[in-house]
Amino acid sequence: MNDSDKPWQHPFRRIEDVEDIFDRHDYVADRPLGLTTKLAFDLEKPVLLEGEAGVGKTEVAKVLAAVLDTPLIRLQCYEGLDAAATLYEWNYARQILEIRLAEADAARRDSLEQTIFGEQFLFARPLLQAIRHPGPRPAVLLIDEVDRADEEFEAFLLEILSDFQVTVPELGTFEAAQRPVVILTSNRTRELNDALKRRCLYLWIDYPTPDKEREIILRRVPGIEARLADRVAEVMRGLRAVDFYKRPGVAEALDWARALLGLDLTDILPETLRETAGVILKYREDINRLDRLDLEALLEGHAVEREPDA
């Protein structure tokens, strides 16, 4: 048997393998993520990652695609998303052009129906792309922010995740030769259907501890000193204890670390935090709330909100 004929084997034999391989791709994975990832490959089940925005859910799919050296196919969900936008569409402009060309050619007219519904006129959207991926390694299908889609789309997704096959009436049924690795993410803006959750392995990704976030910053922000990375991680912990409308995630911590590095700063002072607040806080109300905090206390590890002036 040639190597190309052998069944594909995933590289995650042990939980520690996941942590080590992710580590080599600069993703600091903990044991729960390592366990869930290994089981997802062993059981061939989708993974639903929930957590606040910016904690690294999407990055898991990116790392998996890099690890497997396979395409990352991303479906960004939004309100009103329907099957046509996720499965396939016909290239109507080219079909009309083909019809016009066939009007002057009797031979082409006779086979027109078969011609204009051929492969060359088919636009494959993310779900069909993932199903038709030829392998030998599976594609990574990222269904991002599934909580933003409607419940009707969730019901449609159940069938896809169960069978991994799609029927195009004009061309036939396409069945996945190699089931894609499916990662669903949710920021929990609404509760997902129980039926969808039952088809997935579930993992909540929380904000990292300061030690873990410090490690992430050191890996992702080249040139930053360990002391500044440590300060950023500690301040982020204090900010997340405040009841902001949108607490800053790891993505904002990385942006802030890069900003501070670009400003040649080696420490974080109250005026530094106030001046660069737009890097980590994205709502006017949150920035106004930051102005009411005792920033000296926050930078010492305590988030104390001042009473408004009488």
N, C-alpha and C positions, 0 to 999 in steps of 0.2 A: 504493500500500500504506500503510495506517495504521500509526502507530508501534506500536500494540498487536499488529499482525500480524507485525511483524519478529521474526526469531529473536533470542532473548536472547543478549547478548554480555557476557562477564565483563569486569571492569574492569582485569584484570592483563595489560596488553600487554607489560610489561617486568618484569624482576626488581625493578628499582628502584621500580616502581609499587607492588609489594607492601610494600616497606619504607616507602615514603612514606605509603601509605594506613593501614597498621598504626600508623605513628607518629602519625597524626592521631587514632587511637583509643587513644593512650597505651599501645601495646604496642611494646616495643623489639625489633624483628625483625632478625635477622642475615641474611646472604646465604644460608646453607643453607636457612633457613626460607622465605625469599623465593623461591628457586629451586624448592623442593619444592611450594610453594603454587601457583606459576604452572603447573608441569607437571601438577599435579593437575587444574587447570581445563582445560588444553589437552588432556589425555589422557582426561579424565573418569574418573579412577581414585580410589579411596579412599586416604586417607593414614593410615598407622600411625605414631603418635608414641609412642616409648618413652622412658623416663627415670625418675628418682627422683620420688617423690611431691612435689608442691608446686613444680615447676619451670616451670609455666605451660602444660602440655599442654591442659588443658581450656579455658583462656582463649583459645587459638587458635580453637576452634570458636565461642566467644562473640563474638570480634571479627569473624569471618567473617559471622556472622548479622547483626551490626550494620552491617557494610560493605555487605552485599547487601540490607539492609532486608527480611529474610525470617525466618520462624520458626526458632528453634532447638529441635529436637526431640531430647530427651535420653533415652537408654536407659542406665540405671545397671545394670551387670552385677553379679551375685552368684552364689555357689555354688547350684546347683539351678535356675537360671533356665531356663525352657522356652519353647517356641514360643508357647503360649497367652498367656503374660505379655508377649510382645513383638509379637504380630501382632493378635489380636482375641479378644474374648470376647462372649458373648451376655448381655444383661441379663435374667437368669433371673427376677428378682423381677417385672419388668414383663411378661415373658412369661406367668408364672403368673397375674398379675392379668388379662391379656387373655383367658386361657383361662376363668377364672371368669366374666368378663363375657359370654363367648360361650356359656356353658352355658344361659343363658336366652333366647338369640336364635338361632333356627335359621339365619337368613341369615348370621350371623357365623360360625356353626359350619362352614358349607360352605367358607368361605375362610380358616379358621383357620390352616392350615399355612402358606399363603403370607403371612398377616398377621404371625404371630409371628416369622418369619424375614426381616422387612423391615429396611430401613436404620435405622428408628427404634429398633430393639432391638439394634443393633450397637455395641459398645464398641470403637473403633479404638485399638490400642496403638501404641507409638512407630514400629515398622517399617511398619505399614500407614498410619499418619498421614503418614510421609515419602513413601511411594509414591503416596498419593492427593492430595498437595499439588497444587493446581491451577496454580500458577505465577502469572505468567510466569517469575519468578525461582525457582530451585530452593530447596527447604528445606535447612537444614544439619542433618544427622543426626549426632549425637554418640553414639558407642557407647563409653561411659566404663568404663575399667578392665576391658577384655575378658579380661584374664588371670585375673580372679576367677571367670569363668564356667567351666562344665565343657567338656570336649572335645566332647561331644555337641552342645552349643550352637554351638561353632565350626563343626562340620560342617553344621549347619542354616544358619548365617550364610553359608557359601560359596555356597549356592544363591541366597540373596537378593541378595548382592553381584554375582553373575553376571548375573542376569536382571532384577532389580528388578521383579518381579511376584509377586503373591500370589493364590492361588485360595481363595475362600470358597465351599464347595460349594453353599450355598443361594442365593448371589447371583451367582456367576461369577468371572471372573478380572479382577483390577485390575492394570494395567500403568502404570508411572510415565510421565506425560506429559512431565515434566522430571526427569531423574535427580537425586536429591539429592546434595548435596556431603557426602561421608561422611568423618568424622574418627573414627578409633579410637585410644584411648589405652591404654597398658599400663604398669604399674609394675614389670613383669617379675618378679612373684612366681612365675611359672612360664614355661617356654618355650611359645610359641604354635606351632600347626601350620604346617608349611612351606607347605601349600596356601593357607592364609589369607594368609600373608605375600606369596606370589607375586601375589596379586590386588591388592596395595597398593603404593603408594610408601612408602618407609621413611625415617624420620628419628629419630635419637637426639637428644633435647634434654638438654643437660648443665646443671649449675649455671652461672650466669652469672659472668663475670669481675667483680672488684670494681668496675671502672669502669661496666660495664653495670648491675650491681645498684644502684649509686649512682644512676644515671639512672632506673631503675625506681622507686626509693624516692622520689626527688624528684617524679616524676610522680604517684605513687599516694598519697602522704601529704602533703596540702596543709598548708602552714605550717611544714614541717620545714626547718631550716637545712642548708645544704650541708655544713657541717662535721660535724654529727651524722649525716647520711646517709652520709657518707664513713666515719665511724667504725663505723657499723652494718655496712656492706659489708665492711670489713676484718676485723671480729670474726667475721662469718659465714664468711669464708674460713678463718680459723683453726679455728673449730668444725667445719667440714666436713672438716678434715684429721684430726680425731679419729675413732677407730673406734667411734662411737656405734652403738647398735642401729638408731636412726632419725635420720639426719642431718637438720638443719633445711633446709627448702627456701625458695624465694622467698616463699611465702605466710607462713611463720613470720617471715621477715625484715621483711615489711611489718607484720605484727601487732606485732612487737617495736618497730619504729620508731614506730608509733602509740602504743604503751604508754609509751615513753620521752618522747614529745612530751606525752602526757597527764599525765605526772609532772613536767613542766617541767624535764627534765634536759637539759643541754647537752653532757655528756660521759659516757663509760662507765667506771666504776671497778669493781674486783673485786667489791665488795659489791653494786653495781648488777646485775652479771651474775648473781651468786648469788641475789639476791632475786627477780629476774624470770625465772629459768630456766624456770619453768613455762609461759612464753609460747612458748618456742622448742624445748623438749625435752618429749616426751610420755610418756616411760617412766621409772619410778623408777630403773631401773638406769643410765640415761643421766644423770640428775641426780646420782646417787651418784658416777658416774665424773667428772662435772664438778667435784665437791668434791675429787677427787684430783688435779686439774690445778693447775699453777702459773698462776693466773689473771693474775698480773702479766706473766708471760712471754707468755701467750696474747694479752693486750691489746696487747703489743708486736709481735705477729705470729708468735709461736712457741707451739705447743701442746706443753707439756712435762708429762708425767704424773709426779706425785710417787710415790715408793715408799711403800706403806702403813707406818705406824708399827710398829716391832717390839713 
